[in-house]
Amino acid sequence: MKKILFTCCLVFFVIGFASADTININHFVIKENPFAKNEIAVVATDTAGNIQENVNGIFTFSMNGFSEELTFDKGTAFYRHKLDKSSFIYARHNNDLGTHSMLYYIYRHDSKLTPVKISWILLISIPLGLILLGYLFKRFIIIAIIIFCIFLYFNHHSGLSIPTFFQSIIDGLKGIFSKV
């Protein structure tokens, strides 16, 4: 009888650990780190933008193509790399529910960092708008080419490479079709 009772208790104990909920980060935002100068923080949020304080532990993110293990405590993790100038940050996280990525432009001014989320729609609309204007107004072709070259130089100089540019657009399109 004791063996049967012990076995039942052991089975319920193992089932309790096996059915533990896994925590996934499906939405996140980049903010300025309030505790360190020139650093950013990754904050796990829900769809309404509220911090998910139940997110604790180590999660793997890809920051500008480099794999980083970020330690979350109460929904916040600190990216421990100093940003010396304004630049793009492409943050990407893979979990069981899919790939979640965000492109931010971190604007540095007066020893403060201001993250600005860049939508994939904006990334695709600027070059397409320049092509459309160049096509509609033949005299505007040279000016459109110059503006497009300035756009490419700004993106490259601030850390947004062409593969990251297209990857951000592809991830945005995947996000649209996965919600449908």
Contacts in CASP RR format, 6 or more apart in sequence:
PFRMAT RR
TARGET T0000
AUTHOR 0000-0000-0000
METHOD contacts of the structure
MODEL  1
MKKILFTCCLVFFVIGFASADTININHFVIKENPFAKNEIAVVATDTAGN
IQENVNGIFTFSMNGFSEELTFDKGTAFYRHKLDKSSFIYARHNNDLGTH
SMLYYIYRHDSKLTPVKISWILLISIPLGLILLGYLFKRFIIIAIIIFCI
FLYFNHHSGLSIPTFFQSIIDGLKGIFSKV
22 96 0 8 1.000
23 54 0 8 1.000
23 55 0 8 1.000
23 56 0 8 1.000
24 95 0 8 1.000
24 96 0 8 1.000
24 97 0 8 1.000
25 44 0 8 1.000
25 52 0 8 1.000
25 55 0 8 1.000
25 59 0 8 1.000
25 72 0 8 1.000
25 93 0 8 1.000
25 95 0 8 1.000
25 100 0 8 1.000
26 95 0 8 1.000
26 97 0 8 1.000
26 100 0 8 1.000
27 44 0 8 1.000
27 45 0 8 1.000
27 46 0 8 1.000
27 47 0 8 1.000
27 49 0 8 1.000
27 100 0 8 1.000
28 42 0 8 1.000
28 43 0 8 1.000
28 44 0 8 1.000
28 45 0 8 1.000
28 91 0 8 1.000
28 93 0 8 1.000
28 100 0 8 1.000
28 102 0 8 1.000
29 42 0 8 1.000
29 43 0 8 1.000
29 45 0 8 1.000
29 49 0 8 1.000
29 102 0 8 1.000
29 115 0 8 1.000
29 117 0 8 1.000
30 40 0 8 1.000
30 41 0 8 1.000
30 42 0 8 1.000
30 43 0 8 1.000
30 89 0 8 1.000
30 91 0 8 1.000
30 102 0 8 1.000
30 104 0 8 1.000
30 106 0 8 1.000
30 115 0 8 1.000
30 117 0 8 1.000
31 40 0 8 1.000
31 41 0 8 1.000
31 43 0 8 1.000
31 115 0 8 1.000
32 39 0 8 1.000
32 40 0 8 1.000
32 41 0 8 1.000
32 112 0 8 1.000
32 113 0 8 1.000
32 114 0 8 1.000
32 115 0 8 1.000
33 39 0 8 1.000
33 40 0 8 1.000
33 41 0 8 1.000
33 78 0 8 1.000
33 79 0 8 1.000
33 113 0 8 1.000
34 41 0 8 1.000
35 78 0 8 1.000
36 78 0 8 1.000
36 80 0 8 1.000
37 111 0 8 1.000
38 82 0 8 1.000
38 83 0 8 1.000
38 84 0 8 1.000
38 108 0 8 1.000
38 111 0 8 1.000
38 113 0 8 1.000
39 78 0 8 1.000
39 79 0 8 1.000
39 80 0 8 1.000
39 81 0 8 1.000
39 82 0 8 1.000
39 83 0 8 1.000
39 113 0 8 1.000
40 78 0 8 1.000
40 79 0 8 1.000
40 83 0 8 1.000
40 89 0 8 1.000
40 106 0 8 1.000
40 113 0 8 1.000
40 115 0 8 1.000
41 76 0 8 1.000
41 77 0 8 1.000
41 78 0 8 1.000
41 79 0 8 1.000
42 61 0 8 1.000
42 70 0 8 1.000
42 72 0 8 1.000
42 76 0 8 1.000
42 77 0 8 1.000
42 78 0 8 1.000
42 79 0 8 1.000
42 91 0 8 1.000
43 51 0 8 1.000
43 75 0 8 1.000
43 76 0 8 1.000
43 77 0 8 1.000
44 51 0 8 1.000
44 52 0 8 1.000
44 55 0 8 1.000
44 72 0 8 1.000
44 75 0 8 1.000
44 76 0 8 1.000
44 77 0 8 1.000
45 51 0 8 1.000
45 52 0 8 1.000
46 52 0 8 1.000
51 74 0 8 1.000
51 75 0 8 1.000
51 76 0 8 1.000
52 75 0 8 1.000
53 74 0 8 1.000
53 75 0 8 1.000
54 75 0 8 1.000
55 72 0 8 1.000
55 74 0 8 1.000
55 75 0 8 1.000
56 72 0 8 1.000
56 73 0 8 1.000
56 74 0 8 1.000
56 75 0 8 1.000
57 71 0 8 1.000
57 72 0 8 1.000
57 73 0 8 1.000
58 69 0 8 1.000
58 70 0 8 1.000
58 71 0 8 1.000
58 72 0 8 1.000
59 69 0 8 1.000
59 70 0 8 1.000
59 72 0 8 1.000
59 77 0 8 1.000
59 93 0 8 1.000
59 95 0 8 1.000
60 67 0 8 1.000
60 68 0 8 1.000
60 69 0 8 1.000
60 70 0 8 1.000
60 93 0 8 1.000
60 94 0 8 1.000
61 67 0 8 1.000
61 68 0 8 1.000
61 69 0 8 1.000
61 70 0 8 1.000
61 91 0 8 1.000
61 92 0 8 1.000
61 93 0 8 1.000
62 68 0 8 1.000
62 90 0 8 1.000
62 91 0 8 1.000
62 92 0 8 1.000
62 93 0 8 1.000
62 94 0 8 1.000
63 79 0 8 1.000
63 81 0 8 1.000
63 89 0 8 1.000
63 90 0 8 1.000
63 91 0 8 1.000
63 92 0 8 1.000
64 88 0 8 1.000
64 89 0 8 1.000
64 90 0 8 1.000
64 159 0 8 1.000
64 164 0 8 1.000
65 90 0 8 1.000
65 92 0 8 1.000
65 164 0 8 1.000
68 79 0 8 1.000
70 77 0 8 1.000
70 78 0 8 1.000
70 79 0 8 1.000
71 77 0 8 1.000
71 78 0 8 1.000
83 106 0 8 1.000
83 108 0 8 1.000
83 113 0 8 1.000
84 108 0 8 1.000
85 108 0 8 1.000
86 105 0 8 1.000
86 106 0 8 1.000
86 107 0 8 1.000
86 108 0 8 1.000
86 109 0 8 1.000
86 158 0 8 1.000
87 105 0 8 1.000
87 106 0 8 1.000
87 158 0 8 1.000
87 159 0 8 1.000
88 103 0 8 1.000
88 104 0 8 1.000
88 105 0 8 1.000
88 106 0 8 1.000
88 118 0 8 1.000
88 155 0 8 1.000
88 158 0 8 1.000
88 159 0 8 1.000
88 160 0 8 1.000
88 164 0 8 1.000
89 103 0 8 1.000
89 104 0 8 1.000
89 105 0 8 1.000
89 106 0 8 1.000
89 115 0 8 1.000
90 101 0 8 1.000
90 102 0 8 1.000
90 103 0 8 1.000
90 104 0 8 1.000
90 160 0 8 1.000
90 164 0 8 1.000
90 167 0 8 1.000
90 168 0 8 1.000
91 101 0 8 1.000
91 102 0 8 1.000
91 103 0 8 1.000
91 104 0 8 1.000
92 99 0 8 1.000
92 100 0 8 1.000
92 101 0 8 1.000
92 102 0 8 1.000
92 171 0 8 1.000
93 99 0 8 1.000
93 100 0 8 1.000
93 101 0 8 1.000
94 100 0 8 1.000
98 178 0 8 1.000
99 171 0 8 1.000
99 174 0 8 1.000
101 167 0 8 1.000
101 168 0 8 1.000
101 171 0 8 1.000
101 172 0 8 1.000
102 117 0 8 1.000
103 117 0 8 1.000
103 118 0 8 1.000
103 120 0 8 1.000
103 123 0 8 1.000
103 160 0 8 1.000
103 164 0 8 1.000
103 168 0 8 1.000
104 115 0 8 1.000
104 116 0 8 1.000
104 117 0 8 1.000
104 118 0 8 1.000
105 115 0 8 1.000
105 116 0 8 1.000
105 118 0 8 1.000
105 158 0 8 1.000
106 113 0 8 1.000
106 114 0 8 1.000
106 115 0 8 1.000
106 116 0 8 1.000
107 113 0 8 1.000
107 114 0 8 1.000
107 115 0 8 1.000
107 116 0 8 1.000
108 114 0 8 1.000
118 168 0 8 1.000
120 168 0 8 1.000
120 169 0 8 1.000
120 171 0 8 1.000
120 172 0 8 1.000
120 173 0 8 1.000
123 165 0 8 1.000
123 168 0 8 1.000
123 169 0 8 1.000
124 169 0 8 1.000
126 151 0 8 1.000
127 148 0 8 1.000
127 151 0 8 1.000
130 144 0 8 1.000
130 147 0 8 1.000
130 148 0 8 1.000
130 151 0 8 1.000
131 144 0 8 1.000
133 140 0 8 1.000
133 144 0 8 1.000
134 140 0 8 1.000
134 141 0 8 1.000
134 144 0 8 1.000
155 161 0 8 1.000
155 165 0 8 1.000
156 162 0 8 1.000
END
